[in-house]
C-alpha cells in the first residue's frame, strides 16, 4: 500500500465538505449497577454546505 501524506487543512476541508457524525456512549457503573449513562451524537459539517443544500431544496423545480 502506498503511503501518502495529507495536510491537516486538506483533511478538514474533505471532512467538512461531506460532514461527519460522531456517536458515543459513556456508562458509569459500580458493582455492575449502572449509575449514569450519557449518549453523545454530534454532527460536524460546514455551514456553507448546509446553507447551499437548504437553498437548493427551496428552488422551484423545472
Secondary structure, DSSP 4 states (H G I P E B T S, - for coil): -------HHHHHHHHHHH-EEEEEEEEEEETTEEEEEEEEEEEE--HHHHHHHHHHHHSPP-
